[in-house]
Amino acid sequence: MKCDICGEEGVRVRHVTRSYGKAESLLIIENIPVISCPHCGERYLTAETLYEIERIKLHRQNFAQKRAVPVMAFA
């Protein structure tokens, strides 16, 4: 697979967790595929992944599971 930025072969797909919103509207999405290029250092999401994230955010009440999450403030 080629990097869309530098064109070099050898990009990797890594899976990350991202948070969207805050407080009561916080949504955490796990296992998001991110393209990572070892040559130019760029990391990016595909259009398909971005559309899926937006779909999940739009229909969060149908997909989301409630979990207790500890929160700490950096002091």
Distance bins in CASP14 RR format, pairs under 12 A and 6 or more apart:
PFRMAT RR
TARGET T0000
AUTHOR 0000-0000-0000
RMODE 2
METHOD distances of the structure
MODEL  1
1 7 0 0 0 0 0 1 0 0 0 0 0
1 8 0 0 0 0 0 1 0 0 0 0 0
1 9 1 0 0 1 0 0 0 0 0 0 0
1 10 1 0 0 1 0 0 0 0 0 0 0
1 11 1 0 1 0 0 0 0 0 0 0 0
1 12 0 0 0 0 1 0 0 0 0 0 0
1 13 0 0 0 0 1 0 0 0 0 0 0
1 33 0 0 0 0 0 1 0 0 0 0 0
1 35 1 0 0 1 0 0 0 0 0 0 0
1 36 0 0 0 0 0 1 0 0 0 0 0
1 37 0 0 0 0 1 0 0 0 0 0 0
1 38 0 0 0 0 0 1 0 0 0 0 0
1 46 0 0 0 0 0 1 0 0 0 0 0
2 8 1 0 0 1 0 0 0 0 0 0 0
2 9 1 0 1 0 0 0 0 0 0 0 0
2 10 1 0 0 1 0 0 0 0 0 0 0
2 11 1 0 0 1 0 0 0 0 0 0 0
2 35 0 0 0 0 0 1 0 0 0 0 0
2 37 0 0 0 0 1 0 0 0 0 0 0
2 39 0 0 0 0 0 1 0 0 0 0 0
2 40 0 0 0 0 0 1 0 0 0 0 0
3 9 1 0 0 1 0 0 0 0 0 0 0
3 10 1 0 0 1 0 0 0 0 0 0 0
3 11 1 0 1 0 0 0 0 0 0 0 0
3 12 0 0 0 0 0 1 0 0 0 0 0
3 13 0 0 0 0 0 1 0 0 0 0 0
3 35 1 0 0 1 0 0 0 0 0 0 0
3 36 0 0 0 0 1 0 0 0 0 0 0
3 37 1 0 1 0 0 0 0 0 0 0 0
3 38 0 0 0 0 1 0 0 0 0 0 0
3 39 1 0 0 1 0 0 0 0 0 0 0
3 40 1 0 0 1 0 0 0 0 0 0 0
3 41 0 0 0 0 1 0 0 0 0 0 0
3 42 1 0 0 1 0 0 0 0 0 0 0
3 43 0 0 0 0 0 1 0 0 0 0 0
3 44 0 0 0 0 1 0 0 0 0 0 0
4 11 0 0 0 0 1 0 0 0 0 0 0
4 35 1 0 0 1 0 0 0 0 0 0 0
4 36 0 0 0 0 0 1 0 0 0 0 0
4 37 0 0 0 0 1 0 0 0 0 0 0
4 40 0 0 0 0 0 1 0 0 0 0 0
4 42 0 0 0 0 1 0 0 0 0 0 0
4 43 0 0 0 0 0 1 0 0 0 0 0
4 44 1 0 0 1 0 0 0 0 0 0 0
4 45 0 0 0 0 0 1 0 0 0 0 0
4 46 0 0 0 0 1 0 0 0 0 0 0
4 47 0 0 0 0 0 1 0 0 0 0 0
5 11 0 0 0 0 1 0 0 0 0 0 0
5 35 0 0 0 0 1 0 0 0 0 0 0
5 36 0 0 0 0 0 1 0 0 0 0 0
5 37 1 0 0 1 0 0 0 0 0 0 0
5 39 0 0 0 0 1 0 0 0 0 0 0
5 40 1 0 1 0 0 0 0 0 0 0 0
5 41 0 0 0 0 1 0 0 0 0 0 0
5 42 1 0 1 0 0 0 0 0 0 0 0
5 43 0 0 0 0 1 0 0 0 0 0 0
5 44 1 0 0 1 0 0 0 0 0 0 0
6 35 0 0 0 0 0 1 0 0 0 0 0
6 37 1 0 0 1 0 0 0 0 0 0 0
6 38 0 0 0 0 0 1 0 0 0 0 0
6 39 1 0 1 0 0 0 0 0 0 0 0
6 40 1 0 1 0 0 0 0 0 0 0 0
6 41 0 0 0 0 1 0 0 0 0 0 0
6 42 1 0 0 1 0 0 0 0 0 0 0
6 44 0 0 0 0 0 1 0 0 0 0 0
7 35 0 0 0 0 0 1 0 0 0 0 0
7 37 0 0 0 0 1 0 0 0 0 0 0
7 39 0 0 0 0 1 0 0 0 0 0 0
7 40 0 0 0 0 1 0 0 0 0 0 0
7 42 0 0 0 0 0 1 0 0 0 0 0
8 37 1 0 0 1 0 0 0 0 0 0 0
8 38 0 0 0 0 1 0 0 0 0 0 0
8 39 1 0 1 0 0 0 0 0 0 0 0
8 40 1 0 0 1 0 0 0 0 0 0 0
8 41 0 0 0 0 0 1 0 0 0 0 0
8 42 0 0 0 0 0 1 0 0 0 0 0
9 37 0 0 0 0 1 0 0 0 0 0 0
9 38 0 0 0 0 0 1 0 0 0 0 0
9 39 0 0 0 0 1 0 0 0 0 0 0
10 35 0 0 0 0 0 1 0 0 0 0 0
10 36 0 0 0 0 1 0 0 0 0 0 0
10 37 1 0 0 1 0 0 0 0 0 0 0
10 38 1 0 0 1 0 0 0 0 0 0 0
10 39 1 0 0 1 0 0 0 0 0 0 0
10 40 0 0 0 0 0 1 0 0 0 0 0
10 41 0 0 0 0 0 1 0 0 0 0 0
11 33 0 0 0 0 0 1 0 0 0 0 0
11 34 0 0 0 0 0 1 0 0 0 0 0
11 35 1 0 1 0 0 0 0 0 0 0 0
11 36 1 0 0 1 0 0 0 0 0 0 0
11 37 1 0 1 0 0 0 0 0 0 0 0
11 38 1 0 0 1 0 0 0 0 0 0 0
11 39 0 0 0 0 1 0 0 0 0 0 0
11 40 0 0 0 0 1 0 0 0 0 0 0
11 41 0 0 0 0 1 0 0 0 0 0 0
11 42 0 0 0 0 1 0 0 0 0 0 0
11 43 0 0 0 0 1 0 0 0 0 0 0
11 44 0 0 0 0 1 0 0 0 0 0 0
11 46 0 0 0 0 0 1 0 0 0 0 0
12 33 0 0 0 0 0 1 0 0 0 0 0
12 34 0 0 0 0 1 0 0 0 0 0 0
12 35 1 0 0 1 0 0 0 0 0 0 0
12 36 1 0 1 0 0 0 0 0 0 0 0
12 37 1 0 0 1 0 0 0 0 0 0 0
12 38 1 0 0 1 0 0 0 0 0 0 0
12 39 0 0 0 0 0 1 0 0 0 0 0
12 41 0 0 0 0 0 1 0 0 0 0 0
12 42 0 0 0 0 0 1 0 0 0 0 0
12 43 0 0 0 0 1 0 0 0 0 0 0
13 31 0 0 0 0 0 1 0 0 0 0 0
13 32 0 0 0 0 0 1 0 0 0 0 0
13 33 1 0 1 0 0 0 0 0 0 0 0
13 34 1 0 0 1 0 0 0 0 0 0 0
13 35 1 0 0 1 0 0 0 0 0 0 0
13 36 1 0 0 1 0 0 0 0 0 0 0
13 37 0 0 0 0 0 1 0 0 0 0 0
13 43 0 0 0 0 0 1 0 0 0 0 0
13 44 0 0 0 0 0 1 0 0 0 0 0
13 45 0 0 0 0 0 1 0 0 0 0 0
13 46 0 0 0 0 1 0 0 0 0 0 0
13 49 0 0 0 0 0 1 0 0 0 0 0
14 31 0 0 0 0 0 1 0 0 0 0 0
14 32 0 0 0 0 1 0 0 0 0 0 0
14 33 1 0 0 1 0 0 0 0 0 0 0
14 34 1 0 1 0 0 0 0 0 0 0 0
14 35 0 0 0 0 1 0 0 0 0 0 0
14 36 1 0 1 0 0 0 0 0 0 0 0
14 37 0 0 0 0 0 1 0 0 0 0 0
14 38 0 0 0 0 0 1 0 0 0 0 0
14 41 0 0 0 0 0 1 0 0 0 0 0
14 43 1 0 0 1 0 0 0 0 0 0 0
14 44 0 0 0 0 0 1 0 0 0 0 0
14 45 0 0 0 0 0 1 0 0 0 0 0
14 49 0 0 0 0 0 1 0 0 0 0 0
15 29 0 0 0 0 0 1 0 0 0 0 0
15 30 0 0 0 0 1 0 0 0 0 0 0
15 31 1 0 1 0 0 0 0 0 0 0 0
15 32 1 0 0 1 0 0 0 0 0 0 0
15 33 1 0 1 0 0 0 0 0 0 0 0
15 34 1 0 0 1 0 0 0 0 0 0 0
15 35 0 0 0 0 0 1 0 0 0 0 0
15 36 0 0 0 0 0 1 0 0 0 0 0
15 45 0 0 0 0 0 1 0 0 0 0 0
15 49 0 0 0 0 0 1 0 0 0 0 0
16 28 0 0 0 0 0 1 0 0 0 0 0
16 29 0 0 0 0 1 0 0 0 0 0 0
16 30 0 0 0 0 1 0 0 0 0 0 0
16 31 0 0 0 0 1 0 0 0 0 0 0
16 32 1 0 1 0 0 0 0 0 0 0 0
16 33 0 0 0 0 1 0 0 0 0 0 0
16 34 1 0 1 0 0 0 0 0 0 0 0
16 35 0 0 0 0 0 1 0 0 0 0 0
16 36 0 0 0 0 1 0 0 0 0 0 0
16 43 0 0 0 0 1 0 0 0 0 0 0
16 44 0 0 0 0 0 1 0 0 0 0 0
16 45 0 0 0 0 1 0 0 0 0 0 0
16 49 0 0 0 0 0 1 0 0 0 0 0
16 53 0 0 0 0 0 1 0 0 0 0 0
17 27 0 0 0 0 0 1 0 0 0 0 0
17 28 1 0 0 1 0 0 0 0 0 0 0
17 29 1 0 0 1 0 0 0 0 0 0 0
17 30 1 0 1 0 0 0 0 0 0 0 0
17 31 1 0 0 1 0 0 0 0 0 0 0
17 32 1 0 0 1 0 0 0 0 0 0 0
17 33 0 0 0 0 0 1 0 0 0 0 0
17 34 0 0 0 0 0 1 0 0 0 0 0
17 69 0 0 0 0 0 1 0 0 0 0 0
18 26 0 0 0 0 0 1 0 0 0 0 0
18 27 0 0 0 0 1 0 0 0 0 0 0
18 28 1 0 0 1 0 0 0 0 0 0 0
18 29 1 0 1 0 0 0 0 0 0 0 0
18 30 0 0 0 0 1 0 0 0 0 0 0
18 31 0 0 0 0 0 1 0 0 0 0 0
18 32 1 0 1 0 0 0 0 0 0 0 0
18 33 0 0 0 0 0 1 0 0 0 0 0
18 34 0 0 0 0 1 0 0 0 0 0 0
18 43 0 0 0 0 0 1 0 0 0 0 0
18 45 0 0 0 0 1 0 0 0 0 0 0
18 49 0 0 0 0 0 1 0 0 0 0 0
18 50 0 0 0 0 0 1 0 0 0 0 0
18 53 0 0 0 0 1 0 0 0 0 0 0
18 56 0 0 0 0 0 1 0 0 0 0 0
18 57 0 0 0 0 0 1 0 0 0 0 0
19 25 0 0 0 0 0 1 0 0 0 0 0
19 26 1 0 0 1 0 0 0 0 0 0 0
19 27 1 0 0 1 0 0 0 0 0 0 0
19 28 1 0 1 0 0 0 0 0 0 0 0
19 29 1 0 0 1 0 0 0 0 0 0 0
19 30 0 0 0 0 0 1 0 0 0 0 0
19 32 0 0 0 0 0 1 0 0 0 0 0
19 53 0 0 0 0 0 1 0 0 0 0 0
19 57 0 0 0 0 0 1 0 0 0 0 0
19 69 0 0 0 0 1 0 0 0 0 0 0
19 71 0 0 0 0 0 1 0 0 0 0 0
20 26 1 0 0 1 0 0 0 0 0 0 0
20 27 1 0 1 0 0 0 0 0 0 0 0
20 28 1 0 0 1 0 0 0 0 0 0 0
20 29 1 0 0 1 0 0 0 0 0 0 0
20 32 0 0 0 0 0 1 0 0 0 0 0
20 53 1 0 0 1 0 0 0 0 0 0 0
20 54 0 0 0 0 0 1 0 0 0 0 0
20 56 0 0 0 0 1 0 0 0 0 0 0
20 57 1 0 0 1 0 0 0 0 0 0 0
20 58 0 0 0 0 0 1 0 0 0 0 0
20 60 0 0 0 0 1 0 0 0 0 0 0
20 64 0 0 0 0 0 1 0 0 0 0 0
21 27 1 0 0 1 0 0 0 0 0 0 0
21 28 0 0 0 0 1 0 0 0 0 0 0
21 29 0 0 0 0 0 1 0 0 0 0 0
21 57 0 0 0 0 1 0 0 0 0 0 0
21 60 0 0 0 0 0 1 0 0 0 0 0
22 28 0 0 0 0 0 1 0 0 0 0 0
22 71 0 0 0 0 0 1 0 0 0 0 0
23 71 0 0 0 0 1 0 0 0 0 0 0
24 66 0 0 0 0 0 1 0 0 0 0 0
25 57 0 0 0 0 1 0 0 0 0 0 0
25 60 0 0 0 0 1 0 0 0 0 0 0
25 61 0 0 0 0 0 1 0 0 0 0 0
25 64 0 0 0 0 0 1 0 0 0 0 0
26 57 0 0 0 0 0 1 0 0 0 0 0
26 60 0 0 0 0 0 1 0 0 0 0 0
26 64 0 0 0 0 0 1 0 0 0 0 0
26 66 0 0 0 0 0 1 0 0 0 0 0
26 67 0 0 0 0 0 1 0 0 0 0 0
26 69 0 0 0 0 1 0 0 0 0 0 0
26 71 0 0 0 0 1 0 0 0 0 0 0
27 53 0 0 0 0 1 0 0 0 0 0 0
27 54 0 0 0 0 0 1 0 0 0 0 0
27 56 1 0 0 1 0 0 0 0 0 0 0
27 57 1 0 0 1 0 0 0 0 0 0 0
27 58 0 0 0 0 0 1 0 0 0 0 0
27 59 0 0 0 0 0 1 0 0 0 0 0
27 60 1 0 1 0 0 0 0 0 0 0 0
27 61 0 0 0 0 0 1 0 0 0 0 0
27 63 0 0 0 0 1 0 0 0 0 0 0
27 64 1 0 0 1 0 0 0 0 0 0 0
27 65 0 0 0 0 0 1 0 0 0 0 0
27 66 0 0 0 0 0 1 0 0 0 0 0
27 67 0 0 0 0 0 1 0 0 0 0 0
27 69 0 0 0 0 0 1 0 0 0 0 0
28 53 0 0 0 0 0 1 0 0 0 0 0
28 56 0 0 0 0 0 1 0 0 0 0 0
28 57 0 0 0 0 0 1 0 0 0 0 0
28 60 0 0 0 0 0 1 0 0 0 0 0
28 63 0 0 0 0 0 1 0 0 0 0 0
28 64 0 0 0 0 1 0 0 0 0 0 0
28 65 0 0 0 0 0 1 0 0 0 0 0
28 66 0 0 0 0 0 1 0 0 0 0 0
28 67 0 0 0 0 1 0 0 0 0 0 0
28 69 1 0 0 1 0 0 0 0 0 0 0
28 71 0 0 0 0 0 1 0 0 0 0 0
29 45 0 0 0 0 0 1 0 0 0 0 0
29 49 0 0 0 0 0 1 0 0 0 0 0
29 50 0 0 0 0 0 1 0 0 0 0 0
29 52 0 0 0 0 1 0 0 0 0 0 0
29 53 1 0 0 1 0 0 0 0 0 0 0
29 54 0 0 0 0 0 1 0 0 0 0 0
29 55 0 0 0 0 0 1 0 0 0 0 0
29 56 1 0 0 1 0 0 0 0 0 0 0
29 57 0 0 0 0 1 0 0 0 0 0 0
29 60 0 0 0 0 1 0 0 0 0 0 0
29 63 0 0 0 0 1 0 0 0 0 0 0
29 64 0 0 0 0 1 0 0 0 0 0 0
29 65 0 0 0 0 0 1 0 0 0 0 0
30 53 0 0 0 0 0 1 0 0 0 0 0
30 56 0 0 0 0 0 1 0 0 0 0 0
30 63 0 0 0 0 0 1 0 0 0 0 0
30 64 0 0 0 0 0 1 0 0 0 0 0
30 65 0 0 0 0 0 1 0 0 0 0 0
30 67 0 0 0 0 0 1 0 0 0 0 0
31 49 0 0 0 0 0 1 0 0 0 0 0
31 52 0 0 0 0 0 1 0 0 0 0 0
31 53 0 0 0 0 0 1 0 0 0 0 0
31 56 0 0 0 0 0 1 0 0 0 0 0
32 43 0 0 0 0 0 1 0 0 0 0 0
32 44 0 0 0 0 0 1 0 0 0 0 0
32 45 1 0 0 1 0 0 0 0 0 0 0
32 46 0 0 0 0 0 1 0 0 0 0 0
32 48 0 0 0 0 0 1 0 0 0 0 0
32 49 1 0 0 1 0 0 0 0 0 0 0
32 50 0 0 0 0 1 0 0 0 0 0 0
32 52 0 0 0 0 1 0 0 0 0 0 0
32 53 1 0 0 1 0 0 0 0 0 0 0
32 56 0 0 0 0 1 0 0 0 0 0 0
33 43 0 0 0 0 0 1 0 0 0 0 0
33 44 0 0 0 0 0 1 0 0 0 0 0
33 45 1 0 0 1 0 0 0 0 0 0 0
33 46 1 0 0 1 0 0 0 0 0 0 0
33 48 0 0 0 0 1 0 0 0 0 0 0
33 49 1 0 1 0 0 0 0 0 0 0 0
33 50 0 0 0 0 0 1 0 0 0 0 0
33 52 0 0 0 0 1 0 0 0 0 0 0
33 53 0 0 0 0 0 1 0 0 0 0 0
34 41 0 0 0 0 0 1 0 0 0 0 0
34 42 0 0 0 0 0 1 0 0 0 0 0
34 43 1 0 1 0 0 0 0 0 0 0 0
34 44 1 0 0 1 0 0 0 0 0 0 0
34 45 1 0 0 1 0 0 0 0 0 0 0
34 46 0 0 0 0 1 0 0 0 0 0 0
34 49 1 0 0 1 0 0 0 0 0 0 0
34 50 0 0 0 0 0 1 0 0 0 0 0
34 53 0 0 0 0 0 1 0 0 0 0 0
35 41 0 0 0 0 0 1 0 0 0 0 0
35 42 0 0 0 0 1 0 0 0 0 0 0
35 43 1 0 0 1 0 0 0 0 0 0 0
35 44 1 0 1 0 0 0 0 0 0 0 0
35 45 1 0 0 1 0 0 0 0 0 0 0
35 46 1 0 0 1 0 0 0 0 0 0 0
35 47 0 0 0 0 0 1 0 0 0 0 0
35 48 0 0 0 0 0 1 0 0 0 0 0
35 49 0 0 0 0 1 0 0 0 0 0 0
35 50 0 0 0 0 0 1 0 0 0 0 0
36 42 1 0 0 1 0 0 0 0 0 0 0
36 43 1 0 1 0 0 0 0 0 0 0 0
36 44 0 0 0 0 1 0 0 0 0 0 0
36 45 0 0 0 0 0 1 0 0 0 0 0
37 43 1 0 0 1 0 0 0 0 0 0 0
37 44 0 0 0 0 1 0 0 0 0 0 0
43 49 0 0 0 0 0 1 0 0 0 0 0
44 50 0 0 0 0 1 0 0 0 0 0 0
45 51 0 0 0 0 1 0 0 0 0 0 0
45 52 0 0 0 0 1 0 0 0 0 0 0
45 53 1 0 0 1 0 0 0 0 0 0 0
45 54 0 0 0 0 0 1 0 0 0 0 0
46 52 0 0 0 0 1 0 0 0 0 0 0
46 53 0 0 0 0 0 1 0 0 0 0 0
47 53 0 0 0 0 0 1 0 0 0 0 0
47 54 0 0 0 0 0 1 0 0 0 0 0
48 54 0 0 0 0 0 1 0 0 0 0 0
48 55 0 0 0 0 0 1 0 0 0 0 0
49 55 0 0 0 0 0 1 0 0 0 0 0
49 56 0 0 0 0 0 1 0 0 0 0 0
50 56 0 0 0 0 0 1 0 0 0 0 0
50 57 0 0 0 0 0 1 0 0 0 0 0
51 57 0 0 0 0 0 1 0 0 0 0 0
51 58 0 0 0 0 0 1 0 0 0 0 0
52 58 0 0 0 0 0 1 0 0 0 0 0
52 59 0 0 0 0 0 1 0 0 0 0 0
52 63 0 0 0 0 0 1 0 0 0 0 0
53 59 0 0 0 0 0 1 0 0 0 0 0
53 60 0 0 0 0 0 1 0 0 0 0 0
53 63 0 0 0 0 0 1 0 0 0 0 0
54 60 0 0 0 0 0 1 0 0 0 0 0
55 62 0 0 0 0 0 1 0 0 0 0 0
55 63 0 0 0 0 1 0 0 0 0 0 0
56 62 0 0 0 0 1 0 0 0 0 0 0
56 63 1 0 1 0 0 0 0 0 0 0 0
56 64 0 0 0 0 1 0 0 0 0 0 0
57 63 0 0 0 0 1 0 0 0 0 0 0
57 64 0 0 0 0 1 0 0 0 0 0 0
58 64 0 0 0 0 0 1 0 0 0 0 0
60 66 0 0 0 0 0 1 0 0 0 0 0
END
